[in-house]
Amino acid sequence: MKKLVALLAGAMLFVGMTTAAQALTVKYSTDLGVSYQEASSNTGFLSISIPGLNSDLMTITSSTVKLPNLAALNTTNIWTNFTSGGSLWIQVSDEPYNISMPNGMGATAKTGLTYQLGTNVDLETFYGSGLFDMSHLISDMDVPSFATSFETKLLPTITDPFSLTEFLMINMGPGSSLTTASLQLTPVPEPGTMMLLGAGFLGLAIYGKRRKNA
């Protein structure tokens, strides 16, 4: 019986790992010669390089993860090298996740942002029901040059399917800059569910103690 349980657990883990890839889409534009464009991938990973005016160059790399207990726009790196500085707008989104979110479950959202060499960057993160759905704000972070910030927030009940979106607004100075953003959602029981679970464990402990003393 134990071997069967182990085999089933291994099979579930294998299925979870093999379905981790998500469709990923990036929208980007700048005020320095790169008009609104869009790129997408079905592998869960996307890397694009965009030449601008003169010797300007921008590279966007992003990945997304879907596991039974985790949904994440795992890492979005934006590297730029602009001769005169400027503004950059980037949106990163995925196809809706479905991570078997039980009823009565909320989620813990963790957002991280690092910005090196420039003026400042504003990162807004959202969850919704479809691609680039920004109807529910998770966090709004404003980070100056050479700064790192992390934010954790408990979200209300979320139901499958749902999508995640990052919206970055970067004001760059001349030269090279690097921005790294991340967003992760982990399902957690609501307080009422946790109380019921705790009561259940307490009942089992009392029953075990009485049985031992009998």
N, C-alpha and C positions, 0 to 999 in steps of 0.2 A: 504493500500500500504506500509506504514511504517513497519507494522508487517511482511509483506512478505519479505521486504528487510532485516529486522533483522534476520528472520529465515534463509534466504539464506546466510547471512554473518556468522551466527553461524554454519551452515552446512559446509561452506568452511573452517572455523577454525577447526572444528572437523576433517575433512578429512586431513587437514594439520598436525594436531597433531598425528593422527593415522598412518600417513605414515612417521613418523620421523625416524624410525629405518632403518639403513643402514648396509649392509654387511661390515665387518671390518676384516682386515688381518694384522698380525704382523709377521715380519721376524726378527730374532735375532741371534747373534753369539758373542762369546767372545774368548779371547786368553787364557782362563783359564779352558779349558776342556769342554766347551759347543760349539759344532759345529753348523753349520748353520741349523736352524729349522724354521718352519712356523706354525702358528696357526690362525684360522679364526672363525668368529661368524656371524650369520645372525640377531642378536638381536640389533645391534648398540652398544653393550658393550662387552668388552673382558678383562678377568683377568687371568693371568697365573703365576705360580710360577715354577722356574727352579732351581733345586739344581746343584751345581757345585762340584769342588774338595773340600775335607775336609769338613769344615762347611760353605762353600760359599753358598750364596742363592741370587736369583734375582727374583723380582716380577714386572711384567709389567701390568698396568691397563690402559685401553683406552676406550673412547666412541666417537661416532660420531652422529651428528645431521643434519637432513635435514628438513627445513621448507620453506614455500613459499618465504621468503626473507632472508634466512640464510642457509649457508652451513658451517659445522665446524667439524674439528677433535677437539672436545671440550676440552678434557683434557687427556693427556698422562702422567701417573706417573710411574717412574722407581725407585724402591727402591732396593738397593744392600747392601750386607754385605760380603765383601771379606777380607780374612785374609792377603793377600799380595798385593792387588791392581791389576790393569790390565786395559785392554781396552775392550770396549763393543760397538757393532754396532747394532742399531735397526732401522728398517723401519716400519712405520705405514701407511697404505693406505686403501682406501675404494672403493666400486664399484662406477662407475660414477654417479654423482649427476645430477638431472634434476629438477631445481627449477623455471621453467617457466621464464628463463632469456630472456627478450625481446631483439629484435635486437637493435643495437646501445647502448647497456649497457656495462659499465665496472663494476669493483668491487673494494671495499675497503678491503684490506687484513690486518688483525691484528694478529701479531705473538707475543707470550709471552714465556719467558723462565726463569726458576728459578733453581739454582743449589746450593746444600748445601753439604759441607764437601767432598772434593775430590781434584782433580787437575784442570780440566777444561772440558767443554762440547761444542761441535759445533753442532748447529741445522741448517739444511738446509730444507726449505719448498718449495714445488713445486705444480703446477697444470698441468694437462694433460688430455688425453682423455680416459685413461684406468688405471687399477690397476698397481700401482708402476710406472706410467709414469712420469718421471722426466725431461721432455723436456723443461719446462718453470719454471725457478727459480723465486720464490717470495722473499725469504730473506735468508741471511746467517749470523747467529749470533754466536759469540764466547764469552762464559761467563765463568769467573773464579769462584773459590769456593766462596760460600756465596754471590752470586750476583744475581740480577734480572734485566731483560732487556725486553723492549717492543718496537715493531716497527710497524708502520702503513705505508702502501704503496698503491698508487692508481694504479690499473692494467688496461691494455688496454681492448678493447672489448672482452668479453668471451661469448661463445655460449654453450648451452647444447648439449650433456651431457659433464660434466667435472669431473675429479677426483682430490683429494687432497692427498698429501704424505708428511710425516715428515721423515727426515733421521737424526738420532742422533748418534754422535760419542763421547763417554764418556771415558775420561782417569781418572780412579779412583785411589785414594790412598787407603791404608788399612783402614778397618773399614766400617761404614755405610755411605751411601750417598743417597740423594733423588733428582731426577730431575723431573721437571714438565714443560711440553711444551703444547702450545695450538695454534691453527690456525683457524681463522674465516674469511669467505668471505661474504660480504654484497653487493648486486648489487646496483649500483648508475648510474644515467643518465650521459651521456657524456656532456661536456659544451654546445655543440650545442643544445642538447635536453633541457637542463636547460634554455637556452635563449628563446627557443620557448615556453616553459611552462610559463616562466615569462612574456613574451609578451602576452600570452593568458590571464593570470590573470589581467594584466594591462588593456587590452581591455575590459574585463568584468567590471572592476572597473569604467572605463570611461563611458561605456554604462549605468551602474547603476546610476551614478551621473547625466547624461543627462536626464535619465528617471525620476529621482526624481525632477529635476528642471523644467521639462516640465509641 
